[in-house]
Amino acid sequence: MYYTLQALLSQNHNFSSLPSKKEEKWRFSPLFDYLEKSYKKEPDFDNKLSFVPRHKYWLYLKNGKVLQEQLPSFVDIKTCNLNHEVKNNPFATLSSSSPYLGLYIHKNIQLHLYFDYADESFILSALNLVIKENIHCRIYMHFLGASKSFISHTNNIKLLKHCSVELYQFQDLDNSAIIISENSLFLDESSSIENFVLLKGSAYAQHFIHATLGYLSQLNIRSLLLAKQTQKEFFSCDINHLGDKSVSNVLSKQVLKDSSFALFDANTKIERQIKGAQVKQASHALLLDKKARIHSLPHLEIYTDELTASHGSTVGDLDANSINYLLSRGINMQKVREMLISAFINETLQDLNEPTKKIVLEKIANYYEGV
Amino acid sequence: MSFQNPIEIPGVNTIYFLRTALNEQRKTRGEEELSSPEFMKILYEKMKFLEIDKSILQRSLNVGFSGGEKKKSEVLQMMILEPKLILLDEIDSGLDIDALKSVTKGINALLSKDVSVIIVTHYSRLLDYIHPNAVHILSEGKIVKTADASLAKELESRGYEDVLHTSSTA
C-alpha cells in the first residue's frame, strides 16, 4: 500500500503541486515569477528543534524529514527519500530526492505535526496518511519558518470506512515564504473530514484540495485567508461526489488589507448517477483597503436532479453603521475595526473545539496590528 | 446616544462588547481596567435592576433581540458606561407597558445633577414615568417652543398644530 501511495505522491508532485504556466495564468497568480529565483538545492539542516512541543503525541519534521517524534506504538511510521525525476517543471535540476513520510493510524489519537523549514531553500515534502476503519482522530499540521524559501508540500489522506478525522492546517510562515500545498482527500463509505485551513503570513500561498467522496461520506471545509501588504493567497478545492448521500460544505472567508490579493476557486462535481447529495459552497471576502483584491469563483457542476445544492459569494468592506454604533459607545477606531474583523472571522471558528479555537486565535492575534 | 432602531452586529458577542466599551471608557478617564469578576458583578447588578435575561449576554449584539430587549440593552449600556450626556431617540417606540416601566426605571436611576438627558419622543406616555425639567418642541430643525412638563400634556390634548399656531400668534 505504501508503495502505491508513494508513487501517487510522486505523481502529485509532477503533475499537480507545481502547476503549469497555463494553469497559473487561469489562477491569475504570478507563481512563475517566484520560480525564477535561486534556492538552495541542499537545504541547511541544523538538527535542532526550534521549540519543544508541549502536546502528548507529536512529530517534528525539518525540511520534510523527521527530526524527532513522540508517537504511540499504534501509529506506524515510515519515512524515505524518493528519488524521482520531476518533469515538466523548472525544478527538475533542483530536486533529486524528496522526503516522504507515511503514517498509518489504527487507534484514536490526537496528533500534532510540525513542518519546520530552513531558510532560502527549495523543499519538496510529502505526507501519506491512512486512517483505519472506525477510527476517530484529530490531526494538527503546523507549517513554520521557511524564510525566503519555496515549499511544495503534498498531503495524501485516505479515510477507510466509518472513520472521522478533524484536520487542522495552519500555514503561519515567514513573510518571505512561498508555499504550495496540495491535499488529496479520499473519503470511503460513511467517513468524514472536518477540515480547517488557515493561510496567513507567507508572501505567496496556494492551497489546493482534491476530494473524492464515497457513499454517506461528509466533507466540511472551513478556510480562513488573512493577507496584508503584497501577500497573495489562493484557495482552490475540487470536490467530486462519487457516492450517494455524500455531503460537502465549503466555507471560505478572506480578510485582505493593503494591496494583498486572494483567490477562491471551488468546483464541486456531482455525477449523473449520484442521488441525495448535499452541496454547499460559500465565499465571503472583507476588503479593508481600496487596493486589496479578491477573485471569487464558486462553481457547481451538476449532472443529476436529486440533490440539494447552494453556492454564493460576497465581497464588502466593514459596515459603516456598525462602526458608527461602536464608536458612539466610546470604543476607539482601531478597537472597533478589530472587533468587526473578529466578528467576520468568527463564523469559520464557531464549530471548532475550544483548544483548537485557542490555537487559531493565538496564531491570528498579530494580524490585527494596525488594521 | 440610544438609537431608535439599534443596529444588529452579528459576531460581536454582547458581553464582550459591554466589557470592551466600559474598559475603553475607563482608559479614557485614566482609570484602571476592570477585571472579569469585577465587571461581572456590576453587570449582573444592573441586569437584575432592569429585569434583563442573562441569555442575551452570549448572543450577538442586538441580533434576534425583541424590540423590548433592544431598548433594555441600550439602557443597560448607559447604566454601565455612565455618560454625562444622554440622547435617547424614541426610546419608547415599540415597547409594551412592562418594558416601558423597566426602561424608564433605568433612565430615572441615571438622573443626577451631573447627568443631562435629552429624550426625543412623539408621545407623552413616557412622561407618566419620567418627569422632565423642560419640554421643547422641535419643528423643521429648530426649537420653536420651550416650557415645563405641562407643555407635553397640552400637546397631547390640543395637538402640535394648534399649540404652535397659538404660540406664533401670541
Interface residues (C-beta under 8 A of the other chain):
Chain A: D319 N321 S322 Y325 L326 S328 R329 G330 I331 N332 K335 M339 L340 S342 A343 F344 I345 N346 E347
Chain B: M1 F3 P6 I7 I9 P10 G11 V12 Y16 F17 T20 A21 E24 Q25 T28 S60 Q77 L81
